[in-house]
């Protein structure tokens, strides 16, 4: 048991190195395709070629967003399924995730070809760049369905326990792209189409390598018959990938807004509409490299910080985050010094056409990336908050910088012209970092070291019982469901389990009982899907499921709450009961039990029921309280004694 305890005992620095290096490399490799294209296009075709690839970029990011929606969602779902020991139907879910990515690519192709040049003009193309953009985009779009499948499979393969295979597949594609670009551009002289052909060739080879993995997968097995579209298979997967999808969506919105503004204000300046857009594309590639390194470091630390937060080892949480902040700041300081000291070297790396372009690009690079350290630290803070379950703060902070950047990009250029768009970045960085610092300091003070608690042993929690019926009770808040469960157990002479499940789960996972108890409480109802996808919460859910299974294996009993009816599904001796009551009756009960006012009671019921329903749906994909899922649904307003007696009569008549 406690197989994850090394996260709470191993040296934080060693753990961070172990986890951060693979995640950082994966993020860097994922952006190599576009950056390599940019370097060779800029040197072989010119800054107009860079502008063309930048115009197509938002469309590819939309596709990438769809691929991580299915890929990251399925990866999290696989982790949860493996922890519960219920991976029998995982193959069909994987197949449907693949189908989801593939058809997302088909939709993108259909939309792009149907709209033609109009969508390219809307994204920033001009008469000078439209031909290059069309030539590049028409080829890139062809591979979109298979490229999205490859990216989805990369996430799934990592979750299947083969991160090296996933990385190798991506690396092979990137190497093919890096070799293909110069050959096609400088040797075969195919123009901008060269970059597109090299890219899709690399993507296709990566796709083949990822598809080949399906024959050797560990957790799941995919058959041809599994590729039948099923919404039921995707329902529990999609919410778990929502966070990754929203991140990509923010990139799309920010890029499109900037492209349009650069085209508009650039046309009013001596630089014209194409030079600002070309410079922006290059600067964003440099920005993307550093940001990916910073995010990779933080992503590697997420399971470490999440686990130790759940185990209430707050000193280790702080130590790990300090290491993340120091590592991120070091990378950013080095990068900023280089960008400010020798900006021309970086601009020339992507090609330099004329003094006007070079002067503008150098100036804007220095401005846009001047406070890169704030950008990266702010993103790291948002990711840190999500890892410890503070989704209410994490989600707004994760998009705060992007929202501020868009707002300031709309305002500052009205006074400064086209260069104002680049000044919006450091301004947004300052404001976003200031707000984030306030939130982080508040959370930091709350991370106090709790008093040590003696863990309860399984022997003090589990009680031997006779063979017989296992009764699970799900209940609306205010129905006295716990009291009814205890009374039913007493009448039948079997144990009743409620809080005991969290003690067992804590022993199983090494996490704190209070943390496990709170994973489906009403305080976590907002942004629940993102909260449930964090590493520590996944471990808590898995440990809780194992505890419920251990309890059921002891014999006849009553289990109250914790989605036990879903966890124990498939058992022949299982009776699932749902207890409900009219709202007014429940309000009176809540007022009686907790001393709430009527208004407080109604709010408490709404929050609690919403949280229970969201939790149940998140882990099962089913609707909580649906009568079709229970053998017996009882209105407890007839009274606690009568309800318990009715349930016992039902059990005895079976």
TAKAMO-V388634 format. One record per backbone hydrogen bond with DSSP energy under -1.0 kcal/mol. CO is the residue of the C=O (numbers start at 1). NH is the residue of the N-H. If there is no record, write none. Layout:
BEGIN
co->{CO & CO}
nh->{NH & NH}
END
This chain:
BEGIN
co->{2 & 4 & 5 & 6 & 11 & 12 & 13 & 14 & 15 & 16 & 17 & 19 & 20 & 21 & 22 & 23 & 24 & 25 & 26 & 29 & 31 & 32 & 33 & 34 & 35 & 36 & 37 & 38 & 39 & 40 & 41 & 41 & 46 & 47 & 48 & 49 & 50 & 51 & 52 & 53 & 56 & 56 & 57 & 58 & 59 & 60 & 61 & 62 & 63 & 64 & 65 & 66 & 67 & 68 & 70 & 71 & 72 & 73 & 74 & 75 & 76 & 77 & 78 & 79 & 80 & 81 & 87 & 89 & 90 & 91 & 92 & 93 & 94 & 95 & 96 & 97 & 98 & 99 & 100 & 101 & 102 & 103 & 104 & 105 & 106 & 107 & 108 & 109 & 110 & 111 & 112 & 115 & 117 & 118 & 119 & 120 & 121 & 126 & 129 & 130 & 131 & 132 & 133 & 134 & 136 & 137 & 141 & 143 & 144 & 145 & 146 & 147 & 148 & 149 & 150 & 151 & 152 & 153 & 154 & 155 & 156 & 157 & 158 & 162 & 163 & 164 & 165 & 166 & 167 & 168 & 169 & 170 & 171 & 172 & 173 & 174 & 175 & 176 & 177 & 179 & 180 & 181 & 182 & 183 & 183 & 184 & 191 & 192 & 193 & 194 & 195 & 196 & 197 & 198 & 199 & 200 & 201 & 202 & 203 & 204 & 205 & 206 & 207 & 208 & 211 & 212 & 213 & 223 & 224 & 226 & 231 & 234 & 238 & 241 & 242 & 243 & 244 & 245 & 246 & 247 & 248 & 249 & 250 & 251 & 252 & 253 & 254 & 255 & 256 & 257 & 258 & 259 & 260 & 261 & 262 & 263 & 266 & 266 & 274 & 275 & 276 & 277 & 278 & 279 & 280 & 281 & 282 & 283 & 284 & 285 & 286 & 287 & 288 & 289 & 290 & 291 & 292 & 293 & 294 & 295 & 296 & 297 & 298 & 301 & 302 & 303 & 304 & 305 & 306 & 307 & 308 & 309 & 310 & 312 & 313 & 314 & 315 & 316 & 317 & 318 & 319 & 320 & 321 & 322 & 323 & 324 & 325 & 326 & 327 & 328 & 329 & 330 & 331 & 332 & 333 & 334 & 335 & 336 & 337 & 338 & 343 & 344 & 345 & 347 & 348 & 354 & 355 & 356 & 357 & 358 & 359 & 360 & 361 & 362 & 363 & 364 & 365 & 367 & 369 & 371 & 372 & 373 & 374 & 375 & 376 & 377 & 378 & 379 & 380 & 381 & 382 & 383 & 384 & 385 & 386 & 389 & 390 & 391 & 393 & 394 & 399 & 400 & 401 & 402 & 403 & 404 & 405 & 406 & 407 & 408 & 411 & 412 & 412 & 413 & 417 & 418 & 419 & 420 & 422 & 423 & 424 & 425 & 426 & 427 & 428 & 429 & 430 & 431 & 432 & 433 & 434 & 435 & 436 & 437 & 438 & 439 & 440 & 441 & 446 & 458 & 466 & 469 & 470 & 471 & 472 & 473 & 474 & 476 & 480 & 481 & 482 & 483 & 484 & 485 & 486 & 487 & 488 & 489 & 489 & 495 & 497 & 499 & 499 & 500 & 501 & 502 & 503 & 504 & 505 & 506 & 508 & 512 & 513 & 514 & 516 & 518 & 521 & 522 & 525 & 527 & 528 & 529 & 531 & 534 & 535 & 536 & 537 & 538 & 539 & 540 & 541 & 542 & 543 & 544 & 545 & 546 & 547 & 548 & 549 & 551 & 552 & 554 & 557 & 558 & 559 & 561 & 563 & 564 & 566 & 568 & 571 & 573 & 575 & 576 & 576 & 577 & 578 & 579 & 580 & 582 & 583 & 584 & 585 & 586 & 587 & 588 & 589 & 590 & 591 & 597 & 598 & 599 & 600 & 601 & 602 & 603 & 604 & 605 & 606 & 607 & 608 & 609 & 610 & 611 & 612 & 613 & 614 & 615 & 616 & 617 & 623 & 626 & 627 & 632 & 634 & 635 & 636 & 639 & 640 & 641 & 642 & 643 & 644 & 645 & 646 & 647 & 648 & 649 & 651}
nh->{5 & 7 & 8 & 10 & 15 & 16 & 17 & 18 & 19 & 20 & 21 & 23 & 24 & 25 & 26 & 27 & 28 & 29 & 30 & 32 & 35 & 36 & 37 & 38 & 39 & 40 & 41 & 42 & 43 & 44 & 45 & 46 & 50 & 51 & 52 & 53 & 54 & 55 & 56 & 57 & 59 & 60 & 61 & 62 & 63 & 64 & 65 & 66 & 67 & 68 & 69 & 70 & 71 & 72 & 74 & 75 & 76 & 77 & 78 & 79 & 80 & 81 & 82 & 83 & 84 & 86 & 90 & 93 & 94 & 95 & 96 & 97 & 98 & 99 & 100 & 101 & 102 & 103 & 104 & 105 & 106 & 107 & 108 & 109 & 110 & 111 & 112 & 113 & 114 & 115 & 116 & 118 & 121 & 122 & 123 & 125 & 124 & 130 & 133 & 134 & 135 & 136 & 137 & 138 & 140 & 141 & 144 & 147 & 148 & 149 & 150 & 151 & 152 & 153 & 154 & 155 & 156 & 157 & 158 & 159 & 160 & 162 & 161 & 166 & 167 & 168 & 169 & 170 & 171 & 172 & 173 & 174 & 175 & 176 & 177 & 178 & 179 & 180 & 181 & 183 & 184 & 185 & 186 & 187 & 188 & 190 & 194 & 196 & 197 & 198 & 199 & 200 & 201 & 202 & 203 & 204 & 205 & 206 & 207 & 208 & 209 & 210 & 211 & 212 & 214 & 215 & 216 & 226 & 227 & 228 & 235 & 238 & 241 & 245 & 246 & 247 & 248 & 249 & 250 & 251 & 252 & 253 & 254 & 255 & 256 & 257 & 258 & 259 & 260 & 261 & 262 & 263 & 264 & 265 & 266 & 267 & 269 & 272 & 278 & 279 & 280 & 281 & 282 & 283 & 284 & 285 & 286 & 287 & 288 & 289 & 290 & 291 & 292 & 293 & 294 & 295 & 296 & 297 & 298 & 299 & 300 & 301 & 302 & 305 & 306 & 307 & 308 & 309 & 310 & 311 & 313 & 312 & 512 & 314 & 317 & 318 & 319 & 320 & 321 & 322 & 323 & 324 & 325 & 326 & 327 & 328 & 329 & 330 & 331 & 332 & 333 & 334 & 335 & 336 & 337 & 338 & 339 & 340 & 341 & 342 & 347 & 348 & 349 & 350 & 351 & 358 & 359 & 360 & 361 & 362 & 363 & 364 & 365 & 366 & 367 & 368 & 369 & 370 & 372 & 375 & 376 & 377 & 378 & 379 & 380 & 381 & 382 & 383 & 384 & 385 & 386 & 387 & 388 & 390 & 389 & 391 & 394 & 395 & 397 & 398 & 403 & 404 & 405 & 406 & 407 & 408 & 409 & 410 & 411 & 412 & 414 & 415 & 416 & 417 & 420 & 421 & 423 & 424 & 425 & 427 & 428 & 429 & 430 & 431 & 432 & 433 & 434 & 435 & 436 & 437 & 438 & 439 & 440 & 441 & 442 & 443 & 444 & 445 & 448 & 462 & 556 & 557 & 575 & 559 & 577 & 561 & 579 & 479 & 484 & 485 & 486 & 487 & 488 & 489 & 490 & 491 & 492 & 493 & 494 & 558 & 560 & 502 & 503 & 504 & 505 & 506 & 507 & 508 & 509 & 510 & 2 & 516 & 517 & 518 & 519 & 521 & 524 & 525 & 528 & 531 & 532 & 533 & 534 & 538 & 539 & 540 & 541 & 542 & 543 & 544 & 545 & 546 & 547 & 548 & 549 & 550 & 551 & 552 & 553 & 554 & 555 & 465 & 471 & 497 & 473 & 564 & 567 & 568 & 569 & 571 & 574 & 470 & 472 & 631 & 632 & 474 & 634 & 476 & 636 & 586 & 587 & 588 & 589 & 590 & 591 & 592 & 593 & 594 & 595 & 601 & 602 & 603 & 604 & 605 & 606 & 607 & 608 & 609 & 610 & 611 & 612 & 613 & 614 & 615 & 616 & 617 & 618 & 619 & 620 & 621 & 626 & 629 & 630 & 578 & 580 & 638 & 639 & 643 & 644 & 645 & 646 & 647 & 648 & 649 & 650 & 651 & 652 & 653 & 654}
END
